[in-house]
Amino acid sequence: MANLSRTAKSGNDWTRNDLKAYNIEIVNQSIPTFFGMPQLPELPENLRSFADTQDRTEAADDATHKLLHYLDLAHNPKMGQELAVDTFAERLLQTLGYDSWRRLILTRQELPFFICGEKRGAEADICICDENDILLLVQADKCLENPDDPQAQLIAEAIAAFQRNNLTRNRDLHLPELDKMTIPGITLVGTTPIFYHIKITAALNEAVMRGTFPPFITEVYRHVPQLPRRNSEGMKPADNRAKISRYFLAFRGYIVGLAAQD
């Protein structure tokens, strides 16, 4: 793969070929290995209404009705509503407590991305951050006419987040840069998530900044949810929605671990 083209491009233009060009491989993991728990957590009582209500007209309260309305828009967006997936994801993360521990959920964040000796950008659909660091990234596939795999874009954004977090440490906090970071990430195709642990090293970042082929493999760990119905149905069916909500709660535990390290 050393002869593959490497060019200065936006992170949002990355494809699977760019992953090959920088020797990045995807490794699937089981629930215990990926989430660090033997099985998914059960849903707490305060999420049962969202998980169990099939149609928003049957919602028992305004908050559930509103979240299910966002879900309906995201599941089948019309032209001009492509950002409905982002809006639903943001509201879902808030409902599930991803913005606890004084975190913020931000949308449409443009990150500087240094690649092949030039400065480009990588726009994250959603990122969770604290006062200093980007802690989690979400990338959605929203293009109705020409769908793309958002996986490569998510990984490019994680590299940009590595660059940005280390710049903050060096310039603002006067701390040494880190040699490695694991950036958790989520891709959304419709309302179906895939979860990632993206370990970025200084060596991989250097290869991307120089536009050179790294002689080592970077493994990105991934978990693809196993759902009661087809993954393409996303969170629209209530049984899929309950299972996916449990996946999100399990992944939130990884952010809890990050909070404990602060």
C-alpha positions, 0 to 999 in steps of 0.5 A: 500500500506504500504506492497509494496516493496521499494528498492534502485533502480535507478529512471529510474527503477521506475514503477507505483508500486513505485508510489503506494509504496510512496503513490503518486497519479496522478490527471488530471486537466483541461486547466484552472486549470492546465495552469492558463488560460481559453484557450490555447494561439494562435500561434505567426506568427513565429511558423506558418510555423512549425505548418502548413507545412505538409511535410518538403519538402514544408518548406519555410525556412531551420529552419522549414525544419530542425525541421520537419526533427527532428520530422520525425526521432522522430516520427518513429525512427529506431533501433539506433535512439532512442535518436531522440526523445530527439533531437527533444524535445530539438530543439522544446523547443529551438524554443519555447523559453524555454531557454529564461531568461538565462536558459540552456537546457541540455540533459542526465543529471545524478542526484544523487538519495538517496533512501532507505538509499543508493545512486543511480541515476536518468538520465533526458533525458532533463532538463532546469536549471538556474545557481542554480536550475533544473526548468523543466524535460522531460522524453521520452519513447524511448525503441522500443522493450519494451515500458515503461510508463515514468511517474513514471521515471519523478516523481523519477527524480523530487524527485532527482531534489528536493534533488539536488536543496536543496543541492545546496542551502545548500552547495553552496548558504548558504541558508536554504533548501526549504520544498517544490518545484513544478517541472514542467515536460513533458513526451513524448511517441513518439512525444505526450506530457503529462504535469505535476506539480510535488510537492515534499515535504521534508516529501515525500523526507524523506520517499523515502530516508528512504524507508518508506511508507508515511502516506499522499498522494502526488498528482501530477497534470497532463494534457493530451492534447486533440488533433484533431486526435489520440494522438498516431499520435503525432505531425506528422499531422499538426493539431495535431502539431499546437495544441500541440505547443499551449500546449507547449506555455501555459506550458512555461508560468509556467516557466515565473512564475518561472523566475519572482520569481527569 
